[in-house]
Amino acid sequence: MREIIITEEFMDMRLDRFISKVTTLSKGEIQKLLRKKYIKVNGKKQEGSYRTEKLDKVQFFLSDEVFKEDNLHSKVNTNNLNIIYEDKNITLIDKPSGILSQADGSSKEDIVSMLISYLNTKSTGIVTRLDLNTSGIVLAGKNRRALMLLNEMSKNKLIDKRYLTLVRGNFDREGTITHYGIKDNKENKLLLGNKKIDGSFEVSAEFIIKKRYKYHTLLEVRLITGKTHQIRSQLDKIGFPVVGDRKYNKSKQCGNKDDFKINRQFLHCYKLTLKYSEKYKEIVTEDKSFYSDLPKELKNVLKSLDE
């Protein structure tokens, strides 16, 4: 029996699609093996349409021959892999805007492929990912045990992530803001409401004012939950869209590339803290914080607002 723990890299993926990524099985074979319980999730039978969740344990009662061999000699360009810190268990990367956290089937560069090439192993994986046009710190585990422990730390609120973002308007909602979200898979968006409904999940973050400008506000954001697009969708929901965000905010008045000459959203993960816990002392022996400087193009936006 082989067991694979779902990391953030593979969360919210159809189970049959995940299985096809890690094995050589055909679609028909996958459905048959799921039906006959040769493949289980957390010890239970699941349909191919089941969507994976972080820390799910997918168990394969199959021979090793069905698993795709690690192509350890397949090298990719690692010039954009800017490593902030690494030890035997973890790697922290300063991701530029325009580079994917993980492959999406396109030809764009991605951090996971760079890490696999750099470390010469496919046991590595991302714990905290960033959107394509968001920059900053990405945390990765260097082996399967580290990945499991880091994902548990994330679930137990022992990984603190801080972002800097510039929004349109005179922000007046400082403090913790909570919404309830539903994923729109067709549009790849997070839809938010103020009341909990069937199928919705909590989306929370703390917003802190760093500096006010004439028509904009610079905010620090602390994630409480960690949902995809949550900062962008929450700020748009309350009427303070992120500058440069053309998915959740369509208005040119909110600072897209025509206003500030940036082809990205003003959102940057500038600080990540790993909090000490006796349970995870093999990963972190004391509270550790890591930092990433604001990219030049975002510094230039703030400079233009100061003029």
C-alpha positions, 0 to 999 in steps of 0.5 A: 500500500502506498499513501499520498498526503494531499498538500496545497499543491493538489488541494481542491482537485478532482480525485480522478484527475489527481490519480491520473497525475501520479499514476499511469492508470487510464480513466476507466481503470481509475473508476474501476479501482475506486469502485472496488476500493483499491483506492481510498481517501482517508480509509473510505470509498470515494467517487472520482468527482470527489474534490481533494482537501489539504491533508487528505490521505489517498491510499493506493492498494496497488503495485508500485509499477502503476506509479509514474517514475520520478524523472530526476534528470529533467532539468528546468531553468531555475534562474528565477528561483530566488531562495530566501532560506533553506535547511534540511526540511524547508525552503522559502522562495521569493516568488516574482509576479508572473511566475506560477506557484505550480504548473497549470498545463500552460508553458509558464514557469512555475516554482514547483518545477524549479524546486524539483530541478533544484533539489533533484527530487519530486518529494518537494511541494508547496505549502503556501502558494501565491496567485500568478500576479502576486509576489512574495514568500512561498513556503515549501517542504523538502521531503514528504514528512516535512510537507505533512508537518508543515501542512498540519502547522498551517491547519493549526494556525502556526504559519502567519502570513502578512501581505502589503496591498494598495487599495483604491479609496479611503479605507475605513474598515480596519480590523478583522473582516469575515465573509462566507464564500463559495467557489465559482469554478467556471469563472475561477473566482471566490464569491462572497456574502455576509451570511452563511449558506449551505456549501459556504465556508468562512473567509476571514482576514485582519486589515491594518492601515499602514499609510493613507494617500489622497485616493488610496490606502496602503494596508497590511493584511494578516490571513486568518483563513487561507482561501484562494483569492480571499484578500482580493475578493474581500477587499472588492466586496467591501468597496476597496479593490486592490490596485491592478486587479483586473479579475475582481475589479474591472474599473480602470479607476482602481489602478490597473496598468493604465494608471500606474504602468504595472501589469499585476495586482498590488499584492505582496506577501512580505512576511512569513512567520513559523511559530514554535510548537513542541509538536513540530520542533523537528521543523522549527525550534523557535519562532522564525520570521522571514521577509521579502522586499517590496518589488521595484514596480510596486515601490515606484507606485508608492513613490508616485503617490508621494509626489 
